[in-house]
Every structure is written in structure tokens, then in C-alpha cells.
Amino acid sequence: MEILPEWMANLDDEDVTFIKNFLLVSGSLKEAAALYGVTYPTVRLRLDRLIQKIRLSEDAAADPYVQLVKRLALNDKLDFDTAKVLITAYRKTLETREGAARPAKPTAKGE
């Protein structure tokens, strides 16, 4: 019986292969770049996106809408600037709703 951590279950086969190859070159970005025939910055970007993907999957308590927007950005379906704008606007809307739902604070006598 195989037990797969939840953070790995959300990864594509390509991501798992990258992790395996990265480990096999002892975490050397330079060697990983040579292995894939790409530049060091390309491997760094791939690793950064993979890290973001893992962090996103570990944040189970995160808002589903925010998770969706982040996932779309990580998968190049939405650019990061647009994702930031959407998330910021969404959070402001939530804050506004929460502020309207709070009861008014009692004021001092005579006010």
C-alpha cells in the first residue's frame, strides 16, 4: 500500500520527475540546467513555481477562490499581476462585507 503525501498528490507527473531529477543531481541547479538543456534561471524559475505549488497545496485552510486564482497563475493560465489584482479586490470585498456585518461599537455616555 502506497501512502502519498497530500502535497505530492497535487503535482503533475512532470513535476514529480523534476523533483526526482533534482534530487539525483544533489540539488544542483547548474547540473539540473545541464540535464534539461536549459539555462540556470529557467531551472530556478521552475523550482520557484514548484515551491509555490507545494505551498499552495499545503495551505488547506486558504480560501477556495484565492487558491483557484493562485493555481491558475502557477499553471500560466493567468498572469501573476492579474492574479494579484483579483486577490486584492476579492479580499477588500470580504473586508467590506465583514465590516458591514459587525455590530456597531457602543459609544460613551452622552454621545
Secondary structure, DSSP 8 states (H G I E B T S, - for coil): -----HHHHTS-HHHHHHHHHHHHTTT-HHHHHHHHTS-HHHHHHHHHHHHHHHHHHH-TTS-HHHHHHHHHHHTTSS-HHHHHHHHHHHHHHHHHHHHHHS------TT-
